[in-house]
Amino acid sequence: MEEIKVSVCIFVYNLEKYIAQAIESVLMQKTNFRYEIIIGEDKSTDHTLDICTTYQKTYPDKIRLLQRENNLG
C-alpha cells in the first residue's frame, strides 16, 4: 500500500453546522497521492462528534477520529 503523503488536521469543538462542509472539501480534492484526515474532536456539546463518527465509519481508510474524554479548550 502506498504511504500517506499528506495529513490534513481538523480540530473541532461545537462545529456541527460546518464540520461536514470542512470534511467534504478535503474529500473532494483530486490528488495523485494518498492522504488522511485527522479530526481532533474536543468533547463538543452539540452533534459534532456524531457527524465526525459517521464520516469516519464511511471513510475508515481516509479519516482518523481522535476523541477527547475532557475538553482541552
DSSP file (Angstrom, degrees, kcal/mol; ACC not computed):
  #  RESIDUE AA STRUCTURE BP1 BP2  ACC     N-H-->O    O-->H-N    N-H-->O    O-->H-N    TCO  KAPPA ALPHA  PHI   PSI    X-CA   Y-CA   Z-CA
    1    1 A M              0   0    0      0, 0.0     2,-0.1     0, 0.0     0, 0.0   0.000 360.0 360.0 360.0 140.0    0.0    0.0    0.0
    2    2 A E        -     0   0    0      1,-0.1     2,-0.1    31,-0.0     3,-0.1  -0.382 360.0-112.2 -65.5 140.1    1.2    3.5   -0.8
    3    3 A E        -     0   0    0      1,-0.1    31,-0.5    -2,-0.1     2,-0.3  -0.374  34.3 -96.9 -74.6 154.9    2.4    5.5    2.1
    4    4 A I  E     -a   34   0A   0      1,-0.2    31,-0.2    29,-0.1    -1,-0.1  -0.551  37.1-178.1 -72.4 130.0    0.4    8.6    3.3
    5    5 A K  E     +     0   0A   0     29,-2.9     2,-0.4    -2,-0.3    30,-0.2   0.749  65.3  31.8 -98.9 -31.5    1.9   11.8    1.9
    6    6 A V  E     -a   35   0A   0     28,-1.2    30,-2.0     2,-0.0     2,-0.5  -0.991  57.7-162.0-135.4 136.1   -0.3   14.4    3.5
    7    7 A S  E     -a   36   0A   0     -2,-0.4     2,-0.6    28,-0.2    30,-0.2  -0.982   9.9-158.1-114.8 124.2   -2.2   14.6    6.7
    8    8 A V  E     -a   37   0A   0     28,-2.9    30,-3.1    -2,-0.5     2,-0.5  -0.907  12.0-156.4-101.8 118.8   -5.0   17.2    6.9
    9    9 A C  E     -a   38   0A   0     -2,-0.6     2,-0.5    28,-0.2    30,-0.2  -0.838  12.8-177.8-102.4 129.1   -5.7   18.1   10.6
   10   10 A I  E     -a   39   0A   0     28,-2.9    30,-2.7    -2,-0.5     2,-0.5  -0.981   7.6-163.9-125.8 117.7   -9.1   19.5   11.6
   11   11 A F  E     -a   40   0A   0     -2,-0.5     2,-0.4    28,-0.2    30,-0.2  -0.891  18.6-174.9-103.1 128.0   -9.6   20.5   15.2
   12   12 A V  E     +a   41   0A   0     28,-2.9    30,-2.6    -2,-0.5     2,-0.3  -0.932  25.4 167.9-132.8 147.9  -13.2   20.9   16.2
   13   13 A Y  S    S-     0   0    0     -2,-0.4    30,-0.1    28,-0.2    28,-0.0  -0.850  81.6 -17.8-152.7 117.8  -15.4   22.0   19.1
   14   14 A N  S    S+     0   0    0     -2,-0.3     3,-0.2     1,-0.1    33,-0.0   0.928  86.5 135.0  51.9  55.2  -19.1   22.6   18.6
   15   15 A L    >>  +     0   0    0      1,-0.1     4,-2.6     2,-0.1     3,-1.8  -0.103  10.5 136.2-119.8  34.4  -19.0   23.0   14.8
   16   16 A E  T 34 S+     0   0    0      1,-0.3     4,-0.4     2,-0.2    -1,-0.1   0.793  72.3  54.8 -56.8 -29.2  -22.0   20.8   13.8
   17   17 A K  T 34 S+     0   0    0     -3,-0.2    -1,-0.3     1,-0.1     4,-0.1   0.740 123.3  23.5 -74.0 -21.8  -23.1   23.5   11.3
   18   18 A Y  T <> S+     0   0    0     -3,-1.8     4,-2.1     2,-0.1    -2,-0.2   0.601  96.2  85.6-121.4 -16.8  -19.7   23.5    9.4
   19   19 A I  H  X S+     0   0    0     -4,-2.6     4,-2.6     1,-0.2     5,-0.2   0.877  89.7  52.9 -64.8 -38.5  -17.8   20.2   10.0
   20   20 A A  H  > S+     0   0    0     -4,-0.4     4,-2.8     1,-0.2    -1,-0.2   0.922 110.8  48.4 -61.4 -42.4  -19.5   18.3    7.2
   21   21 A Q  H  > S+     0   0    0      2,-0.2     4,-2.1     1,-0.2    -1,-0.2   0.898 111.4  50.2 -63.7 -40.6  -18.6   21.0    4.7
   22   22 A A  H  X S+     0   0    0     -4,-2.1     4,-1.1     2,-0.2    -2,-0.2   0.928 114.1  43.9 -63.9 -45.2  -15.0   21.1    6.0
   23   23 A I  H >X S+     0   0    0     -4,-2.6     4,-2.5     1,-0.2     3,-0.5   0.935 113.6  50.8 -65.9 -46.1  -14.6   17.3    5.7
   24   24 A E  H 3X S+     0   0    0     -4,-2.8     4,-2.0     1,-0.2    -1,-0.2   0.863 103.8  59.1 -60.1 -36.5  -16.3   17.2    2.3
   25   25 A S  H 3< S+     0   0    0     -4,-2.1     4,-0.3     1,-0.2    -1,-0.2   0.850 110.2  42.7 -64.6 -32.3  -14.0   20.0    1.0
   26   26 A V  H X< S+     0   0    0     -4,-1.1     3,-1.3    -3,-0.5    -2,-0.2   0.919 112.8  51.7 -75.7 -45.2  -11.0   17.8    1.7
   27   27 A L  H 3< S+     0   0    0     -4,-2.5    -2,-0.2     1,-0.3    -1,-0.2   0.783 103.3  60.6 -62.8 -27.1  -12.6   14.6    0.3
   28   28 A M  T 3< S+     0   0    0     -4,-2.0    -1,-0.3    -5,-0.2    -2,-0.2   0.676  79.7 109.4 -74.0 -17.5  -13.5   16.4   -2.9
   29   29 A Q    <   -     0   0    0     -3,-1.3     2,-0.6    -4,-0.3    -3,-0.0  -0.351  65.7-138.1 -66.1 136.4   -9.8   17.2   -3.7
   30   30 A K        +     0   0    0     -2,-0.1     2,-0.3     2,-0.0    -1,-0.1  -0.856  34.6 166.9 -95.0 121.4   -8.3   15.2   -6.6
   31   31 A T        -     0   0    0     -2,-0.6     4,-0.1     2,-0.1     3,-0.0  -0.869  43.2-145.4-130.8 163.3   -4.8   14.0   -5.8
   32   32 A N  S    S+     0   0    0     -2,-0.3     2,-0.3     2,-0.1    -2,-0.0   0.021  85.8  62.3-113.2  24.0   -2.3   11.6   -7.2
   33   33 A F  S    S-     0   0    0    -31,-0.0     2,-0.3   -27,-0.0    -2,-0.1  -0.939  90.1 -97.6-142.1 163.0   -1.1   10.7   -3.7
   34   34 A R  E     +a    4   0A   0    -31,-0.5   -29,-2.9    -2,-0.3   -28,-1.2  -0.630  43.6 175.1 -85.7 139.1   -2.5    9.2   -0.5
   35   35 A Y  E     -a    6   0A   0     -2,-0.3     2,-0.3   -31,-0.2   -28,-0.2  -0.904  16.5-150.9-137.6 166.1   -3.8   11.5    2.2
   36   36 A E  E     -a    7   0A   0    -30,-2.0   -28,-2.9    -2,-0.3     2,-0.5  -0.956  11.4-138.1-134.9 156.0   -5.5   11.2    5.6
   37   37 A I  E     -ab   8  63A   0     25,-3.6    27,-3.1    -2,-0.3     2,-0.6  -0.976  15.7-163.1-114.4 120.9   -7.8   13.5    7.5
   38   38 A I  E     -ab   9  64A   0    -30,-3.1   -28,-2.9    -2,-0.5     2,-0.6  -0.922   5.6-164.1-105.5 118.8   -7.1   13.6   11.2
   39   39 A I  E     -ab  10  65A   0     25,-2.8    27,-3.3    -2,-0.6     2,-0.8  -0.913   5.9-161.0-107.7 118.6  -10.1   15.1   13.2
   40   40 A G  E     -ab  11  66A   0    -30,-2.7   -28,-2.9    -2,-0.6     2,-0.6  -0.861  11.0-164.9 -97.4 103.8   -9.3   16.2   16.7
   41   41 A E  E     -ab  12  67A   0     25,-3.0    27,-1.5    -2,-0.8     2,-0.8  -0.816   6.8-157.4 -97.4 118.1  -12.7   16.3   18.4
   42   42 A D        -     0   0    0    -30,-2.6    31,-0.2    -2,-0.6    25,-0.1  -0.321  56.4 -78.6 -98.4  51.3  -12.6   18.3   21.7
   43   43 A K        -     0   0    0     -2,-0.8    28,-0.2    25,-0.1    -1,-0.1   0.938  62.4-158.7  59.1  53.2  -15.6   16.9   23.6
   44   44 A S        -     0   0    0    -32,-0.1    -1,-0.1     1,-0.1     5,-0.1  -0.217  17.0-146.9 -59.9 151.6  -18.2   19.0   21.7
   45   45 A T  S    S+     0   0    0      4,-0.0    -1,-0.1     3,-0.0     2,-0.1   0.375  81.2  57.9-102.1   1.5  -21.6   19.5   23.4
   46   46 A D  S    S-     0   0    0      0, 0.0     3,-0.4     0, 0.0     4,-0.2  -0.138 112.5 -73.2-107.5-151.5  -23.5   19.6   20.1
   47   47 A H  S  > S+     0   0    0      1,-0.2     4,-2.0     2,-0.1     5,-0.2   0.169  93.4 110.8 -96.5  18.4  -23.7   16.9   17.4
   48   48 A T  H  > S+     0   0    0      1,-0.2     4,-2.6     2,-0.2     5,-0.2   0.921  77.6  50.5 -57.4 -46.6  -20.2   17.5   16.0
   49   49 A L  H  > S+     0   0    0     -3,-0.4     4,-2.7     1,-0.2    -1,-0.2   0.896 108.1  53.0 -61.5 -41.1  -19.0   14.1   17.3
   50   50 A D  H  > S+     0   0    0      2,-0.2     4,-2.1     1,-0.2    -1,-0.2   0.916 111.2  46.3 -60.0 -43.9  -21.9   12.2   15.7
   51   51 A I  H  X S+     0   0    0     -4,-2.0     4,-2.1     2,-0.2    -2,-0.2   0.927 113.7  48.2 -65.2 -45.6  -21.2   13.8   12.4
   52   52 A C  H  X S+     0   0    0     -4,-2.6     4,-2.5     1,-0.2    -2,-0.2   0.897 110.4  51.9 -62.8 -40.6  -17.5   13.1   12.6
   53   53 A T  H  X S+     0   0    0     -4,-2.7     4,-2.3     2,-0.2    -1,-0.2   0.898 107.7  52.1 -63.4 -41.1  -18.1    9.5   13.6
   54   54 A T  H  X S+     0   0    0     -4,-2.1     4,-1.8     1,-0.2    -1,-0.2   0.928 111.9  45.7 -61.2 -45.5  -20.4    9.0   10.6
   55   55 A Y  H  X S+     0   0    0     -4,-2.1     4,-2.5     1,-0.2    -2,-0.2   0.901 111.0  53.0 -64.3 -40.6  -17.7   10.2    8.3
   56   56 A Q  H  < S+     0   0    0     -4,-2.5     7,-0.3     1,-0.2    -2,-0.2   0.892 110.9  46.6 -63.2 -39.0  -15.1    8.1   10.0
   57   57 A K  H  < S+     0   0    0     -4,-2.3    -1,-0.2     1,-0.2    -2,-0.2   0.828 114.4  48.0 -71.1 -31.5  -17.2    5.0    9.5
   58   58 A T  H  < S+     0   0    0     -4,-1.8    -2,-0.2     1,-0.2    -1,-0.2   0.843 126.4  26.7 -76.2 -34.6  -17.9    5.9    5.9
   59   59 A Y    >X  +     0   0    0     -4,-2.5     4,-2.7    -5,-0.1     3,-1.6  -0.496  69.3 155.1-126.2  61.4  -14.3    6.6    5.1
   60   60 A P  T 34 S+     0   0    0      0, 0.0    -1,-0.1     0, 0.0    -3,-0.1   0.757  75.4  55.5 -64.5 -23.6  -12.2    4.5    7.5
   61   61 A D  T 34 S+     0   0    0     -3,-0.1     3,-0.1     1,-0.1    -5,-0.1   0.625 119.9  30.4 -81.7 -12.6   -9.2    4.4    5.1
   62   62 A K  T <4 S+     0   0    0     -3,-1.6   -25,-3.6    -6,-0.2     2,-0.5   0.683 110.3  63.6-115.3 -28.0   -9.1    8.2    5.0
   63   63 A I  E  <  -b   37   0A   0     -4,-2.7     2,-0.5    -7,-0.3   -25,-0.2  -0.889  50.2-173.3-115.7 128.4  -10.4    9.6    8.3
   64   64 A R  E     -b   38   0A   0    -27,-3.1   -25,-2.8    -2,-0.5     2,-0.6  -0.977  14.6-156.2-114.1 122.2   -8.9    9.1   11.7
   65   65 A L  E     -b   39   0A   0     -2,-0.5     2,-0.6   -27,-0.2   -25,-0.2  -0.879   5.7-166.5-105.7 121.1  -11.0   10.5   14.6
   66   66 A L  E     -b   40   0A   0    -27,-3.3   -25,-3.0    -2,-0.6     2,-0.4  -0.932  11.2-165.1-107.9 117.6   -9.3   11.4   17.8
   67   67 A Q  E     -b   41   0A   0     -2,-0.6     2,-0.3   -27,-0.2   -25,-0.2  -0.833   8.5-143.4-107.5 140.5  -11.8   11.9   20.7
   68   68 A R        -     0   0    0    -27,-1.5   -25,-0.1    -2,-0.4     3,-0.1  -0.775   7.8-153.5 -98.6 143.7  -11.1   13.6   24.0
   69   69 A E  S    S+     0   0    0     -2,-0.3     2,-0.4     1,-0.2    -1,-0.1   0.767  88.7  30.0 -81.3 -28.0  -12.6   12.5   27.3
   70   70 A N  S    S-     0   0    0     -3,-0.1     2,-0.3     0, 0.0    -1,-0.2  -0.971  94.6-103.2-130.9 145.6  -12.3   16.0   28.6
   71   71 A N        -     0   0    0     -2,-0.4   -28,-0.1     1,-0.2   -29,-0.1  -0.524  27.6-170.4 -68.4 127.3  -12.5   19.3   26.8
   72   72 A L              0   0    0     -2,-0.3    -1,-0.2   -30,-0.0   -29,-0.1   0.696 360.0 360.0 -90.4 -22.3   -9.0   20.8   26.5
   73   73 A G              0   0    0    -31,-0.2    -2,-0.1     0, 0.0   -60,-0.0   0.465 360.0 360.0  77.9 360.0  -10.1   24.2   25.2
